Amino acid sequence: MILSVILIILGFILLIKGADLLVDGASDIAKKFHIPEIIIGLTIVSIGTSMPELVVSIASSLDGRPDMSMGNVIGSNICNLLLILGLSTVIRPIKFQRETRLIEIPMCLFFTIIFMIFCNTGAEISKIEGFILIALFIIFISYTVFMSKKGEQFDKEDTIVEIQADTKQVSTFKSILFIIVGIIGLKIGGDLTVDNAVIIAERFGISEKIISLTILAIGTSLPELVTSVVAAIKGNSDIAIGNIIGSNIFNMLLIIGIVSIINPIAYNMSYNLDMGMLIVGIVLLSLFPLIPPKNRMNRPNGVVYLVLYAIYMTLLFNI
């Protein structure tokens, strides 16, 4: 037990340092190549921080526990949205760029609804549905490639301060090295934290469903948590929100798509409560930019998310 606690602390240290390097490297790349930071957040950062979910979900499927894969992804998405984005916003309000308001948030909502429909038809996500999810992910990646070239023109109504304020020159090699080392640090730190948290939870007799929706979900979301919080502190709000939206899409489309192709995932209808909470969170995210002062997610909005997450956790342990 003591060793597990020590390893969890070590995992947190690696997560924090890895996130710091990842954010710095990604931000430098965005400035150097004039790529909107929201696109960097949607791709490099979100995929890098979602590696723990991918590894845990595939391992769970290969071990004959696809239900845990589903719980991990749904729980992680709720954690990403309500806890992580809420906390990041409380630290520093987030400005929504035009493309985020008009395209990325609606796209995330659309993908989530498709995901929920697949879950509730046929009592499982089949291999065919898995291929459809992966096809949707390819469409999403194609969009990010397009926006990496056209994003600044599309977003010309909003000032992207971070890209214009290039105060220091960092070599591309060094920036890429920061990103790689950061992702490795996040992966090792996430593994140490999750594995030892599960060991402690099992000793206290916590059920597999609760473990997947809470400890695994929060644990595998630790890279997103630390990365988004660090990005918020550094003033890189586009990386923070891009990380959350990109990670949620990555989790639903690519991870569940791959896992269901390996082994069709039986869906437990009890997860519909969790799916409902996820839908509510995304709908609220689409409404926040419309509430004065417009185009921003302010601290009160972040508090709303944190309260919703507290309510969700209370329901989870009492239903």
PyMOL commands that set and color helices and strands:
alter all, ss='L'
color gray80, all
select helices_A, chain A and resi 2-33+37-49+51-62+66-91+98-119+127-154+161-164+172-203+208-220+222-233+237-262+269-290+299-318
alter helices_A, ss='H'
color red, helices_A
select strands_A, chain A and resi 94-95+124-125+265-266+296-297
alter strands_A, ss='S'
color yellow, strands_A
deselect
rebuild
show_as cartoon
